[in-house]
């Protein structure tokens, strides 16, 4: 009777604010090696050229990736992305597009998606990596801002918004889905 080797675990101290991002990364790594796990089949785009999308030379954050408007074609690619973290965020985009220019709290998003807050945080972190890798940009198709909240035990939380133009493009892409 042969026994499969047991995985070895190593304790690594992680600052608490990064724990869910580390979890998301580990989930991504684990999924990438599983036989049935979806792996992104969306080809990366070429980096945009020209002044409209190139970050300014005096960019204070030093991020080499540009801020680029999301197009209907970008959203069509996003809709077919098989990564579960991206699909979780497409559900966020569905919610935000229903009420453009309306702030929706992080707590409310997690509740409407039937998801734990920590899980949503991990999906957002993984979505950021997918946007940077496959879409060669640093911006999401939604904005966020921290503001006071009426949630018990919280003084403030993040609120997410999708502007009307982006919502219209998202809904057009979804209609062609």
OpenMM code with the backbone's topology and positions (N, CA, C; nanometers):
from openmm import Vec3, app, unit

residues = "UNK UNK UNK UNK UNK UNK UNK UNK UNK UNK UNK UNK UNK UNK UNK UNK UNK UNK UNK UNK UNK UNK UNK UNK UNK UNK UNK UNK UNK UNK UNK UNK UNK UNK UNK UNK UNK UNK UNK UNK UNK UNK UNK UNK UNK UNK UNK UNK UNK UNK UNK UNK UNK UNK UNK UNK UNK UNK UNK UNK UNK UNK UNK UNK UNK UNK UNK UNK UNK UNK UNK UNK UNK UNK UNK UNK UNK UNK UNK UNK UNK UNK UNK UNK UNK UNK UNK UNK UNK UNK UNK UNK UNK UNK UNK UNK UNK UNK UNK UNK UNK UNK UNK UNK UNK UNK UNK UNK UNK UNK UNK UNK UNK UNK UNK UNK UNK UNK UNK UNK UNK UNK UNK UNK UNK UNK UNK UNK UNK UNK UNK UNK UNK UNK UNK UNK UNK UNK UNK UNK UNK UNK UNK UNK UNK UNK UNK UNK UNK UNK UNK UNK UNK UNK UNK UNK UNK UNK UNK UNK UNK UNK UNK UNK UNK UNK UNK UNK UNK UNK UNK UNK UNK UNK UNK UNK UNK".split()
positions = [
    Vec3(0.0843, -0.1162, 0.0000),
    Vec3(0.0000, 0.0000, 0.0000),
    Vec3(0.0898, 0.1239, 0.0000),
    Vec3(0.0788, 0.2058, -0.1037),
    Vec3(0.1637, 0.3248, -0.1106),
    Vec3(0.0896, 0.4465, -0.0564),
    Vec3(0.1633, 0.5288, 0.0066),
    Vec3(0.1055, 0.6521, 0.0591),
    Vec3(0.1552, 0.7697, -0.0238),
    Vec3(0.0619, 0.8621, -0.0520),
    Vec3(0.1027, 0.9827, -0.1223),
    Vec3(0.1777, 1.0716, -0.0250),
    Vec3(0.2784, 1.1415, -0.0739),
    Vec3(0.3517, 1.2298, 0.0169),
    Vec3(0.2603, 1.3416, 0.0683),
    Vec3(0.2743, 1.3696, 0.1956),
    Vec3(0.1954, 1.4760, 0.2569),
    Vec3(0.2624, 1.6102, 0.2278),
    Vec3(0.1817, 1.7126, 0.1990),
    Vec3(0.2432, 1.8435, 0.1761),
    Vec3(0.3075, 1.8952, 0.3041),
    Vec3(0.4162, 1.9656, 0.2881),
    Vec3(0.4832, 2.0249, 0.4027),
    Vec3(0.4390, 2.1699, 0.4141),
    Vec3(0.4201, 2.2149, 0.5347),
    Vec3(0.3770, 2.3517, 0.5594),
    Vec3(0.4840, 2.4251, 0.6380),
    Vec3(0.4998, 2.5511, 0.6051),
    Vec3(0.5952, 2.6368, 0.6738),
    Vec3(0.5204, 2.7604, 0.7209),
    Vec3(0.5408, 2.7979, 0.8447),
    Vec3(0.4784, 2.9199, 0.8965),
    Vec3(0.5582, 3.0408, 0.8498),
    Vec3(0.4869, 3.1354, 0.7925),
    Vec3(0.5496, 3.2583, 0.7453),
    Vec3(0.4724, 3.3756, 0.8042),
    Vec3(0.5382, 3.4611, 0.8804),
    Vec3(0.4662, 3.5761, 0.9346),
    Vec3(0.4281, 3.6725, 0.8216),
    Vec3(0.3039, 3.7147, 0.8222),
    Vec3(0.2523, 3.8068, 0.7208),
    Vec3(0.1826, 3.9212, 0.7941),
    Vec3(0.2122, 4.0455, 0.7559),
    Vec3(0.1387, 4.1564, 0.8185),
    Vec3(-0.0114, 4.1375, 0.7979),
    Vec3(-0.0894, 4.1638, 0.9010),
    Vec3(-0.2329, 4.1336, 0.8978),
    Vec3(-0.3053, 4.1987, 0.7809),
    Vec3(-0.2628, 4.3169, 0.7394),
    Vec3(-0.3332, 4.3828, 0.6296),
    Vec3(-0.3121, 4.3126, 0.4954),
    Vec3(-0.2155, 4.2202, 0.4873),
    Vec3(-0.1892, 4.1498, 0.3621),
    Vec3(-0.2346, 4.0041, 0.3627),
    Vec3(-0.2911, 3.9581, 0.4710),
    Vec3(-0.3271, 3.8165, 0.4840),
    Vec3(-0.4208, 3.7713, 0.3723),
    Vec3(-0.5273, 3.8462, 0.3460),
    Vec3(-0.6217, 3.8006, 0.2431),
    Vec3(-0.5597, 3.8043, 0.1044),
    Vec3(-0.4682, 3.8983, 0.0807),
    Vec3(-0.4010, 3.9005, -0.0490),
    Vec3(-0.3101, 3.7787, -0.0641),
    Vec3(-0.2450, 3.7398, 0.0443),
    Vec3(-0.1623, 3.6189, 0.0414),
    Vec3(-0.2510, 3.4967, 0.0188),
    Vec3(-0.3657, 3.4916, 0.0867),
    Vec3(-0.4602, 3.3814, 0.0642),
    Vec3(-0.5024, 3.3756, -0.0827),
    Vec3(-0.5344, 3.4912, -0.1393),
    Vec3(-0.5778, 3.4951, -0.2795),
    Vec3(-0.4665, 3.4463, -0.3710),
    Vec3(-0.3435, 3.4866, -0.3410),
    Vec3(-0.2315, 3.4432, -0.4230),
    Vec3(-0.2108, 3.2918, -0.4113),
    Vec3(-0.2194, 3.2390, -0.2899),
    Vec3(-0.2065, 3.0942, -0.2707),
    Vec3(-0.3183, 3.0192, -0.3431),
    Vec3(-0.4388, 3.0739, -0.3380),
    Vec3(-0.5504, 3.0108, -0.4090),
    Vec3(-0.5242, 3.0108, -0.5587),
    Vec3(-0.4685, 3.1206, -0.6081),
    Vec3(-0.4347, 3.1284, -0.7495),
    Vec3(-0.3293, 3.0240, -0.7850),
    Vec3(-0.2265, 3.0120, -0.7015),
    Vec3(-0.1217, 2.9129, -0.7259),
    Vec3(-0.1780, 2.7718, -0.7233),
    Vec3(-0.2604, 2.7430, -0.6276),
    Vec3(-0.3199, 2.6106, -0.6149),
    Vec3(-0.4087, 2.5809, -0.7342),
    Vec3(-0.4871, 2.6774, -0.7742),
    Vec3(-0.5761, 2.6602, -0.8888),
    Vec3(-0.4999, 2.6396, -1.0175),
    Vec3(-0.3848, 2.7030, -1.0289),
    Vec3(-0.3067, 2.6922, -1.1517),
    Vec3(-0.2508, 2.5523, -1.1701),
    Vec3(-0.2375, 2.4755, -1.0599),
    Vec3(-0.1809, 2.3418, -1.0721),
    Vec3(-0.2867, 2.2327, -1.0730),
    Vec3(-0.4104, 2.2678, -1.0445),
    Vec3(-0.5166, 2.1673, -1.0434),
    Vec3(-0.5587, 2.1342, -1.1858),
    Vec3(-0.5897, 2.0088, -1.2101),
    Vec3(-0.6241, 1.9654, -1.3452),
    Vec3(-0.7536, 2.0274, -1.3957),
    Vec3(-0.8484, 2.0519, -1.3093),
    Vec3(-0.9772, 2.1030, -1.3544),
    Vec3(-0.9949, 2.2525, -1.3304),
    Vec3(-0.8970, 2.3155, -1.2714),
    Vec3(-0.9112, 2.4572, -1.2397),
    Vec3(-0.8967, 2.5423, -1.3648),
    Vec3(-0.9826, 2.6448, -1.3800),
    Vec3(-0.9701, 2.7293, -1.4969),
    Vec3(-0.8451, 2.8158, -1.4889),
    Vec3(-0.7807, 2.8285, -1.6009),
    Vec3(-0.6648, 2.9152, -1.6142),
    Vec3(-0.7002, 3.0171, -1.7204),
    Vec3(-0.6547, 3.1366, -1.7039),
    Vec3(-0.6905, 3.2421, -1.7974),
    Vec3(-0.6537, 3.2042, -1.9401),
    Vec3(-0.7512, 3.2142, -2.0288),
    Vec3(-0.7269, 3.1913, -2.1709),
    Vec3(-0.7379, 3.3216, -2.2476),
    Vec3(-0.7596, 3.4300, -2.1751),
    Vec3(-0.7695, 3.5598, -2.2396),
    Vec3(-0.6281, 3.6081, -2.2671),
    Vec3(-0.5955, 3.6325, -2.3949),
    Vec3(-0.4591, 3.6742, -2.4249),
    Vec3(-0.4317, 3.8137, -2.3716),
    Vec3(-0.3089, 3.8384, -2.3245),
    Vec3(-0.2769, 3.9724, -2.2789),
    Vec3(-0.2781, 4.0694, -2.3963),
    Vec3(-0.3139, 4.1927, -2.3706),
    Vec3(-0.3133, 4.2936, -2.4757),
    Vec3(-0.1753, 4.3550, -2.4837),
    Vec3(-0.1444, 4.4104, -2.5995),
    Vec3(-0.0199, 4.4837, -2.6139),
    Vec3(-0.0336, 4.6135, -2.5358),
    Vec3(0.0730, 4.6607, -2.4749),
    Vec3(0.0625, 4.7864, -2.4021),
    Vec3(0.0213, 4.8982, -2.4973),
    Vec3(-0.0708, 4.9847, -2.4549),
    Vec3(-0.1139, 5.0930, -2.5410),
    Vec3(0.0007, 5.1894, -2.5692),
    Vec3(-0.0038, 5.2506, -2.6868),
    Vec3(0.0988, 5.3457, -2.7259),
    Vec3(0.0394, 5.4849, -2.7344),
    Vec3(0.1251, 5.5845, -2.7269),
    Vec3(0.0809, 5.7212, -2.7505),
    Vec3(0.0470, 5.7964, -2.6241),
    Vec3(0.0374, 5.9267, -2.6361),
    Vec3(0.0161, 6.0139, -2.5216),
    Vec3(-0.1135, 5.9932, -2.4444),
    Vec3(-0.2295, 5.9593, -2.5074),
    Vec3(-0.3518, 5.9536, -2.4286),
    Vec3(-0.3507, 5.8510, -2.3158),
    Vec3(-0.2761, 5.7411, -2.3319),
    Vec3(-0.2813, 5.6370, -2.2297),
    Vec3(-0.1482, 5.6139, -2.1600),
    Vec3(-0.0463, 5.6875, -2.1979),
    Vec3(0.0840, 5.6697, -2.1364),
    Vec3(0.0906, 5.7488, -2.0069),
    Vec3(0.1409, 5.6896, -1.9001),
    Vec3(0.1486, 5.7654, -1.7762),
    Vec3(0.2422, 5.8842, -1.7924),
    Vec3(0.2142, 5.9901, -1.7221),
    Vec3(0.2964, 6.1098, -1.7347),
    Vec3(0.4346, 6.0853, -1.6767),
    Vec3(0.5303, 6.1589, -1.7305),
    Vec3(0.6686, 6.1423, -1.6869),
    Vec3(0.6854, 6.1803, -1.5404),
    Vec3(0.5964, 6.2662, -1.4909),
    Vec3(0.6067, 6.3074, -1.3514),
    Vec3(0.5126, 6.2284, -1.2611),
    Vec3(0.4772, 6.1063, -1.3049),
    Vec3(0.3879, 6.0220, -1.2253),
    Vec3(0.4482, 6.0023, -1.0867),
    Vec3(0.3739, 6.0427, -0.9853),
    Vec3(0.4276, 6.0383, -0.8497),
    Vec3(0.4320, 5.8975, -0.7921),
    Vec3(0.3492, 5.8061, -0.8442),
    Vec3(0.3480, 5.6720, -0.7858),
    Vec3(0.4468, 5.5774, -0.8525),
    Vec3(0.5045, 5.6171, -0.9645),
    Vec3(0.6046, 5.5356, -1.0306),
    Vec3(0.5509, 5.4112, -1.0979),
    Vec3(0.4201, 5.3944, -1.1075),
    Vec3(0.3605, 5.2769, -1.1711),
    Vec3(0.3812, 5.2869, -1.3222),
    Vec3(0.4468, 5.1869, -1.3836),
    Vec3(0.4722, 5.1944, -1.5276),
    Vec3(0.3482, 5.1692, -1.6133),
    Vec3(0.2440, 5.1117, -1.5555),
    Vec3(0.1237, 5.0834, -1.6338),
    Vec3(0.0350, 5.2069, -1.6426),
    Vec3(-0.0303, 5.2244, -1.7577),
    Vec3(-0.1150, 5.3424, -1.7768),
    Vec3(-0.2548, 5.3254, -1.7185),
    Vec3(-0.3244, 5.4353, -1.7087),
    Vec3(-0.4674, 5.4369, -1.6788),
    Vec3(-0.5351, 5.4411, -1.8148),
    Vec3(-0.6232, 5.3432, -1.8422),
    Vec3(-0.6854, 5.3294, -1.9741),
    Vec3(-0.8362, 5.3158, -1.9578),
    Vec3(-0.9118, 5.3873, -2.0409),
    Vec3(-1.0582, 5.3739, -2.0410),
    Vec3(-1.0953, 5.2296, -2.0742),
    Vec3(-1.1955, 5.1771, -2.0069),
    Vec3(-1.2451, 5.0431, -2.0358),
    Vec3(-1.3435, 5.0519, -2.1522),
    Vec3(-1.3227, 4.9681, -2.2540),
    Vec3(-1.4089, 4.9672, -2.3720),
    Vec3(-1.5040, 4.8484, -2.3672),
    Vec3(-1.6012, 4.8493, -2.4576),
    Vec3(-1.6933, 4.7355, -2.4682),
    Vec3(-1.6137, 4.6088, -2.4990),
    Vec3(-1.5151, 4.6204, -2.5868),
    Vec3(-1.4332, 4.5033, -2.6214),
    Vec3(-1.3556, 4.4519, -2.4993),
    Vec3(-1.3019, 4.5417, -2.4187),
    Vec3(-1.2346, 4.5002, -2.2943),
    Vec3(-1.3317, 4.4221, -2.2064),
    Vec3(-1.4531, 4.4723, -2.1952),
    Vec3(-1.5534, 4.4069, -2.1111),
    Vec3(-1.5955, 4.2724, -2.1683),
    Vec3(-1.6009, 4.2605, -2.3006),
    Vec3(-1.6332, 4.1298, -2.3609),
    Vec3(-1.5277, 4.0273, -2.3221),
    Vec3(-1.4027, 4.0678, -2.3237),
    Vec3(-1.2941, 3.9788, -2.2826),
    Vec3(-1.3082, 3.9425, -2.1348),
    Vec3(-1.3428, 4.0408, -2.0535),
    Vec3(-1.3568, 4.0190, -1.9096),
    Vec3(-1.4688, 3.9193, -1.8797),
    Vec3(-1.5778, 3.9294, -1.9533),
    Vec3(-1.6939, 3.8419, -1.9323),
    Vec3(-1.6576, 3.6950, -1.9552),
    Vec3(-1.5697, 3.6677, -2.0503),
    Vec3(-1.5344, 3.5281, -2.0809),
    Vec3(-1.4121, 3.4789, -2.0038),
    Vec3(-1.3550, 3.5636, -1.9212),
    Vec3(-1.2388, 3.5251, -1.8406),
    Vec3(-1.2781, 3.4123, -1.7444),
    Vec3(-1.2096, 3.2967, -1.7496),
    Vec3(-1.2504, 3.1833, -1.6660),
    Vec3(-1.2031, 3.1879, -1.5202),
    Vec3(-1.1140, 3.2781, -1.4847),
    Vec3(-1.0665, 3.2814, -1.3464),
    Vec3(-1.1811, 3.3147, -1.2513),
    Vec3(-1.1961, 3.2355, -1.1471),
    Vec3(-1.3085, 3.2546, -1.0545),
    Vec3(-1.3045, 3.3905, -0.9858),
    Vec3(-1.1859, 3.4404, -0.9572),
    Vec3(-1.1763, 3.5724, -0.8933),
    Vec3(-1.2286, 3.6812, -0.9862),
    Vec3(-1.1991, 3.6703, -1.1141),
    Vec3(-1.2487, 3.7688, -1.2109),
    Vec3(-1.3996, 3.7559, -1.2236),
    Vec3(-1.4497, 3.6342, -1.2274),
    Vec3(-1.5948, 3.6160, -1.2385),
    Vec3(-1.6671, 3.6697, -1.1151),
    Vec3(-1.6054, 3.6592, -0.9987),
    Vec3(-1.6661, 3.7179, -0.8786),
    Vec3(-1.6778, 3.8692, -0.8947),
    Vec3(-1.5766, 3.9312, -0.9530),
    Vec3(-1.5798, 4.0766, -0.9699),
    Vec3(-1.6730, 4.1162, -1.0837),
    Vec3(-1.6951, 4.0293, -1.1820),
    Vec3(-1.7955, 4.0634, -1.2844),
    Vec3(-1.9335, 4.0746, -1.2198),
    Vec3(-1.9560, 3.9981, -1.1148),
    Vec3(-2.0836, 4.0102, -1.0416),
    Vec3(-2.0913, 4.1446, -0.9688),
    Vec3(-1.9776, 4.1918, -0.9183),
    Vec3(-1.9725, 4.3257, -0.8579),
    Vec3(-2.0055, 4.4298, -0.9644),
    Vec3(-1.9455, 4.4147, -1.0827),
    Vec3(-1.9706, 4.5098, -1.1918),
    Vec3(-2.1170, 4.5080, -1.2336),
    Vec3(-2.1782, 4.3890, -1.2342),
    Vec3(-2.3222, 4.3800, -1.2649),
    Vec3(-2.4034, 4.4647, -1.1669),
    Vec3(-2.3715, 4.4525, -1.0385),
    Vec3(-2.4443, 4.5283, -0.9360),
    Vec3(-2.4233, 4.6787, -0.9528),
    Vec3(-2.2991, 4.7194, -0.9746),
    Vec3(-2.2695, 4.8620, -0.9867),
    Vec3(-2.3297, 4.9224, -1.1134),
    Vec3(-2.3331, 4.8450, -1.2219),
    Vec3(-2.3864, 4.8959, -1.3488),
    Vec3(-2.5370, 4.9183, -1.3428),
    Vec3(-2.6050, 4.8475, -1.2539),
    Vec3(-2.7506, 4.8661, -1.2406),
    Vec3(-2.7850, 5.0049, -1.1877),
    Vec3(-2.6935, 5.0629, -1.1101),
    Vec3(-2.7160, 5.1955, -1.0521),
    Vec3(-2.5904, 5.2805, -1.0704),
    Vec3(-2.5670, 5.3283, -1.1940),
    Vec3(-2.4457, 5.4070, -1.2186),
    Vec3(-2.4392, 5.5308, -1.1292),
    Vec3(-2.3177, 5.5702, -1.0994),
    Vec3(-2.2903, 5.6895, -1.0185),
    Vec3(-2.3476, 5.6814, -0.8770),
    Vec3(-2.3788, 5.5595, -0.8317),
    Vec3(-2.4304, 5.5392, -0.6964),
    Vec3(-2.3241, 5.4667, -0.6145),
    Vec3(-2.2935, 5.5204, -0.4971),
    Vec3(-2.1947, 5.4565, -0.4097),
    Vec3(-2.2561, 5.3336, -0.3435),
    Vec3(-2.1836, 5.2212, -0.3509),
    Vec3(-2.2289, 5.0969, -0.2883),
    Vec3(-2.1195, 5.0535, -0.1908),
    Vec3(-2.1579, 5.0288, -0.0679),
    Vec3(-2.0590, 4.9946, 0.0347),
    Vec3(-2.0029, 4.8539, 0.0144),
    Vec3(-1.8827, 4.8370, 0.0654),
    Vec3(-1.8151, 4.7079, 0.0636),
    Vec3(-1.9015, 4.6024, 0.1327),
    Vec3(-1.9585, 4.6386, 0.2467),
    Vec3(-2.0452, 4.5475, 0.3217),
    Vec3(-2.1653, 4.5069, 0.2377),
    Vec3(-2.2254, 4.6022, 0.1697),
    Vec3(-2.3421, 4.5748, 0.0861),
    Vec3(-2.3060, 4.4838, -0.0313),
    Vec3(-2.1914, 4.5086, -0.0936),
    Vec3(-2.1479, 4.4219, -0.2041),
    Vec3(-2.1310, 4.2784, -0.1554),
    Vec3(-2.0604, 4.2606, -0.0450),
    Vec3(-2.0387, 4.1258, 0.0086),
    Vec3(-2.1723, 4.0588, 0.0391),
    Vec3(-2.2644, 4.1330, 0.0981),
    Vec3(-2.3967, 4.0789, 0.1319),
    Vec3(-2.4723, 4.0372, 0.0054),
    Vec3(-2.4778, 4.1244, -0.0947),
    Vec3(-2.5511, 4.0934, -0.2181),
    Vec3(-2.4901, 3.9762, -0.2951),
    Vec3(-2.3593, 3.9587, -0.2814),
    Vec3(-2.2925, 3.8478, -0.3501),
    Vec3(-2.2960, 3.7190, -0.2681),
    Vec3(-2.3421, 3.7276, -0.1432),
    Vec3(-2.3427, 3.6098, -0.0563),
    Vec3(-2.2018, 3.5639, -0.0245),
    Vec3(-2.1131, 3.6593, -0.0019),
    Vec3(-1.9711, 3.6315, 0.0133),
    Vec3(-1.9199, 3.6928, 0.1442),
    Vec3(-1.8285, 3.6243, 0.2090),
    Vec3(-1.7626, 3.6814, 0.3264),
    Vec3(-1.6791, 3.8012, 0.2811),
    Vec3(-1.6662, 3.8990, 0.3682),
    Vec3(-1.5885, 4.0187, 0.3337),
    Vec3(-1.4436, 3.9845, 0.2988),
    Vec3(-1.3846, 3.8932, 0.3734),
    Vec3(-1.2450, 3.8548, 0.3471),
    Vec3(-1.2321, 3.7892, 0.2100),
    Vec3(-1.3319, 3.7131, 0.1707),
    Vec3(-1.3304, 3.6497, 0.0394),
    Vec3(-1.3405, 3.7549, -0.0709),
    Vec3(-1.4265, 3.8529, -0.0512),
    Vec3(-1.4378, 3.9615, -0.1489),
    Vec3(-1.3054, 4.0358, -0.1596),
    Vec3(-1.2411, 4.0597, -0.0474),
    Vec3(-1.1120, 4.1286, -0.0484),
    Vec3(-1.0086, 4.0489, -0.1280),
    Vec3(-1.0057, 3.9183, -0.1082),
    Vec3(-0.9135, 3.8337, -0.1841),
    Vec3(-0.9432, 3.8357, -0.3326),
    Vec3(-1.0716, 3.8344, -0.3685),
    Vec3(-1.1094, 3.8407, -0.5098),
    Vec3(-1.0705, 3.9742, -0.5720),
    Vec3(-1.0853, 4.0823, -0.4972),
    Vec3(-1.0451, 4.2136, -0.5485),
    Vec3(-0.8941, 4.2190, -0.5714),
    Vec3(-0.8173, 4.1600, -0.4804),
    Vec3(-0.6718, 4.1568, -0.4965),
    Vec3(-0.6333, 4.0747, -0.6197),
    Vec3(-0.6960, 3.9602, -0.6372),
    Vec3(-0.6677, 3.8765, -0.7544),
    Vec3(-0.7120, 3.9462, -0.8828),
    Vec3(-0.8235, 4.0188, -0.8774),
    Vec3(-0.8718, 4.0947, -0.9930),
    Vec3(-0.7691, 4.2005, -1.0333),
    Vec3(-0.7105, 4.2656, -0.9350),
    Vec3(-0.6074, 4.3658, -0.9636),
    Vec3(-0.4920, 4.3030, -1.0405),
    Vec3(-0.4478, 4.1862, -0.9974),
    Vec3(-0.3379, 4.1182, -1.0681),
    Vec3(-0.3787, 4.0819, -1.2105),
    Vec3(-0.5023, 4.0352, -1.2291),
    Vec3(-0.5496, 3.9992, -1.3634),
    Vec3(-0.5572, 4.1221, -1.4534),
    Vec3(-0.6051, 4.2334, -1.4004),
    Vec3(-0.6147, 4.3573, -1.4786),
    Vec3(-0.4754, 4.4007, -1.5232),
    Vec3(-0.3811, 4.3955, -1.4337),
    Vec3(-0.2445, 4.4371, -1.4665),
    Vec3(-0.1811, 4.3413, -1.5683),
    Vec3(-0.2005, 4.2131, -1.5495),
    Vec3(-0.1359, 4.1145, -1.6367),
    Vec3(-0.2027, 4.1031, -1.7735),
    Vec3(-0.3345, 4.0936, -1.7768),
    Vec3(-0.4047, 4.0654, -1.9020),
    Vec3(-0.4540, 4.1888, -1.9760),
    Vec3(-0.4665, 4.3000, -1.9046),
    Vec3(-0.5204, 4.4214, -1.9670),
    Vec3(-0.4185, 4.5347, -1.9694),
    Vec3(-0.3018, 4.5104, -1.9140),
    Vec3(-0.1900, 4.6046, -1.9170),
    Vec3(-0.2295, 4.7451, -1.8749),
    Vec3(-0.3012, 4.7534, -1.7651),
    Vec3(-0.3418, 4.8827, -1.7095),
    Vec3(-0.3455, 4.8718, -1.5588),
    Vec3(-0.3544, 4.9854, -1.4946),
    Vec3(-0.3559, 4.9850, -1.3488),
    Vec3(-0.4907, 5.0211, -1.2904),
    Vec3(-0.5870, 5.0551, -1.3722),
    Vec3(-0.7162, 5.1001, -1.3196),
    Vec3(-0.8255, 4.9960, -1.3374),
    Vec3(-0.9136, 4.9911, -1.2388),
    Vec3(-1.0339, 4.9086, -1.2442),
    Vec3(-1.1422, 4.9820, -1.3236),
    Vec3(-1.2470, 4.9116, -1.3633),
    Vec3(-1.3599, 4.9783, -1.4301),
    Vec3(-1.4571, 5.0415, -1.3303),
    Vec3(-1.4166, 5.0516, -1.2080),
    Vec3(-1.4976, 5.1131, -1.1025),
    Vec3(-1.4027, 5.1951, -1.0165),
    Vec3(-1.4585, 5.2868, -0.9411),
    Vec3(-1.3771, 5.3654, -0.8494),
    Vec3(-1.4181, 5.3316, -0.7069),
    Vec3(-1.3351, 5.3699, -0.6132),
    Vec3(-1.3664, 5.3453, -0.4735),
    Vec3(-1.3153, 5.4626, -0.3908),
    Vec3(-1.3810, 5.4824, -0.2794),
    Vec3(-1.3406, 5.5872, -0.1860),
    Vec3(-1.3801, 5.5438, -0.0457),
    Vec3(-1.2963, 5.5773, 0.0488),
    Vec3(-1.3285, 5.5469, 0.1882),
    Vec3(-1.4136, 5.6607, 0.2431),
    Vec3(-1.5180, 5.6249, 0.3155),
    Vec3(-1.6094, 5.7247, 0.3710),
    Vec3(-1.6722, 5.6702, 0.4992),
    Vec3(-1.7266, 5.7589, 0.5818),
    Vec3(-1.7969, 5.7136, 0.7026),
    Vec3(-1.9122, 5.6197, 0.6656),
    Vec3(-1.9412, 5.5261, 0.7538),
    Vec3(-2.0459, 5.4276, 0.7273),
    Vec3(-2.1408, 5.4171, 0.8463),
    Vec3(-2.2572, 5.3648, 0.8186),
    Vec3(-2.3544, 5.3406, 0.9257),
    Vec3(-2.3459, 5.1973, 0.9775),
    Vec3(-2.2518, 5.1198, 0.9236),
    Vec3(-2.2346, 4.9810, 0.9679),
    Vec3(-2.1910, 4.9771, 1.1142),
    Vec3(-2.2542, 4.8895, 1.1939),
    Vec3(-2.2128, 4.8774, 1.3344),
    Vec3(-2.0662, 4.8346, 1.3434),
    Vec3(-1.9970, 4.8843, 1.4398),
    Vec3(-1.8569, 4.8499, 1.4671),
    Vec3(-1.7589, 4.9004, 1.3615),
    Vec3(-1.8052, 4.9806, 1.2670),
    Vec3(-1.7155, 5.0382, 1.1667),
    Vec3(-1.7315, 5.1896, 1.1668),
    Vec3(-1.6189, 5.2587, 1.1623),
    Vec3(-1.6261, 5.4042, 1.1494),
    Vec3(-1.6339, 5.4429, 1.0024),
    Vec3(-1.5608, 5.3675, 0.9192),
    Vec3(-1.5607, 5.3955, 0.7758),
    Vec3(-1.5411, 5.2653, 0.6996),
    Vec3(-1.5711, 5.2696, 0.5722),
    Vec3(-1.5457, 5.1557, 0.4840),
    Vec3(-1.5349, 5.2083, 0.3418),
    Vec3(-1.5013, 5.1203, 0.2489),
    Vec3(-1.4898, 5.1607, 0.1096),
    Vec3(-1.6259, 5.1537, 0.0415),
    Vec3(-1.6470, 5.2498, -0.0453),
    Vec3(-1.7675, 5.2560, -0.1274),
    Vec3(-1.7228, 5.2512, -0.2732),
    Vec3(-1.7936, 5.1717, -0.3530),
    Vec3(-1.7580, 5.1499, -0.4929),
    Vec3(-1.8623, 5.2143, -0.5831),
    Vec3(-1.8154, 5.2670, -0.6963),
    Vec3(-1.9019, 5.3379, -0.7899),
    Vec3(-1.8581, 5.3067, -0.9322),
    Vec3(-1.9545, 5.2971, -1.0218),
    Vec3(-1.9256, 5.2869, -1.1648),
    Vec3(-1.9943, 5.4055, -1.2316),
    Vec3(-1.9184, 5.4806, -1.3119),
    Vec3(-1.9806, 5.5965, -1.3761),
    Vec3(-2.0739, 5.5520, -1.4888),
    Vec3(-2.1582, 5.6422, -1.5337),
    Vec3(-2.2632, 5.6092, -1.6312),
    Vec3(-2.2062, 5.5599, -1.7638),
    Vec3(-2.0982, 5.6197, -1.8105),
    Vec3(-2.0377, 5.5783, -1.9382),
    Vec3(-1.9859, 5.4356, -1.9292),
    Vec3(-1.9141, 5.4059, -1.8225),
    Vec3(-1.8602, 5.2712, -1.8033),
    Vec3(-1.9736, 5.1707, -1.7852),
    Vec3(-2.0768, 5.2083, -1.7116),
    Vec3(-2.1919, 5.1194, -1.6906),
    Vec3(-2.2593, 5.0866, -1.8231),
    Vec3(-2.2739, 5.1859, -1.9087),
    Vec3(-2.3369, 5.1637, -2.0399),
    Vec3(-2.2532, 5.0662, -2.1221),
    Vec3(-2.1229, 5.0822, -2.1201),
    Vec3(-2.0335, 4.9908, -2.1935),
    Vec3(-2.0414, 4.8496, -2.1352),
    Vec3(-2.0432, 4.8395, -2.0023),
    Vec3(-2.0534, 4.7087, -1.9367),
    Vec3(-2.1836, 4.6395, -1.9764),
    Vec3(-2.2932, 4.7117, -1.9723),
    Vec3(-2.4234, 4.6531, -2.0058),
    Vec3(-2.4294, 4.6121, -2.1528),
    Vec3(-2.3661, 4.6886, -2.2411),
    Vec3(-2.3598, 4.6493, -2.3831),
    Vec3(-2.2817, 4.5193, -2.3994),
    Vec3(-2.1704, 4.5078, -2.3300),
    Vec3(-2.0899, 4.3848, -2.3374),
    Vec3(-2.1677, 4.2665, -2.2811),
    Vec3(-2.2375, 4.2866, -2.1720),
    Vec3(-2.3176, 4.1802, -2.1112),
    Vec3(-2.4323, 4.1382, -2.2024),
    Vec3(-2.4921, 4.2329, -2.2738),
    Vec3(-2.6035, 4.2020, -2.3642),
    Vec3(-2.5572, 4.1139, -2.4795),
    Vec3(-2.4306, 4.1247, -2.5166),
    Vec3(-2.3755, 4.0446, -2.6260),
    Vec3(-2.3149, 3.9152, -2.5750),
    Vec3(-2.3200, 3.8944, -2.4461),
    Vec3(-2.2634, 3.7762, -2.3796),
    Vec3(-2.3403, 3.6523, -2.4186),
] * unit.nanometer
topology = app.Topology()
chain = topology.addChain("A")
for resn in residues:
    res = topology.addResidue(resn, chain)
    for name in ("N", "CA", "C"):
        topology.addAtom(name, app.Element.getBySymbol(name[0]), res)
